[in-house]
Structures are given as structure tokens and as C-alpha cells.
């Protein structure tokens, strides 16, 4: 896969090149506050960074042994979180040191096989991870304490919004087949 950039007002995308030789697909990207772009790839299940000031790529390697896809990616508090495609595995990467560690499985997840980490978003001190089944559970992880704090069943759609002024994030939740509702969720009180 390649990385492209479309500057504001441009009519053509700029080809920035192949982030990692042999990786044929870039699944997801996230931009850190300093402008560094991080992306997850396949078929090697790797994470790369792109420095827009220098144009340099960096290969952080395989995120989870045996996993061939980094399907989702998020940034929080200086760390990158990479979600696997074939099983429920999330790797925390410290891009400053290259250190990696796998997050513990969320409570109630007995068999991670076949459970895709389809979506990852991070806002403040919380990581939101949606399981790939539709609708699927949305799991909430506190990055400061290292603890899974909640699971909201029936999360639908592909995204969790940034928090609003009251601290709530918004996403769709399916209460019954064929019917979804937009809900506001407070990660501190766990109320929705």
C-alpha cells in the first residue's frame, strides 16, 4: 500500500510512497498532535510512522506475533494502539522507544479468535474498541490505569465521536434488530 497526501486546495493527491516494503495495504491511519502519521498494514501486521517535515517513514515492525493485519489504530497520551483483524488483540506501542505490550483481554472475552478489533478511537484517557461483529460490543479502556472499565453492547456504525463539552462521546447503538439510536456515553459515569 501507499500513503497519499491531499493538501488543502489541491486537486491532485501527492504520492508519498510505500511506507513499508512488502506491505500491500494500509488499513487505517491516525495523526498525532505533532503531525506524525501512524498507519497499520497487512499482510505483515505492522505499524509505520511518517514524518511530514522530513518525508521519512519508520517501520515499527510486527505488532502481535501471528497477526497479519493491523485493522485499526489510535493515538492517546503519546502511545499508539494497534488492533488486530483475526483475533481480539490490541498492542500498545511507545513510538519514542519502540517498546510494545499487549493489552489484557477485556472482562468476559473468553476466546479472542475471530473477534476483529474493527474500530479504535482514543479521546482523553479512554480508548474505545469496537468488536467487528455488527452490531458488536464497544469496550472502553482507561489508558492511565490500564483497566477495561466498561462494555456497551450493541454498538453499531463505524465511529465514536470526539467528546462534547459535557465529556460524552456519541455513537449508534442497536437496541433491536433493524433499529439503531444515536446515544451519548459518559466514560466516567458509564451512563448513556
Helices and strands as residue ranges (DSSP letters): E 3-5, E 14-17, E 25-31, E 37-42, E 46-51, E 56-62, E 70-76, E 79-84, E 90-94, E 100-102, E 117-123, E 126-131, E 136-142, E 147-156, E 169-176, E 179-185
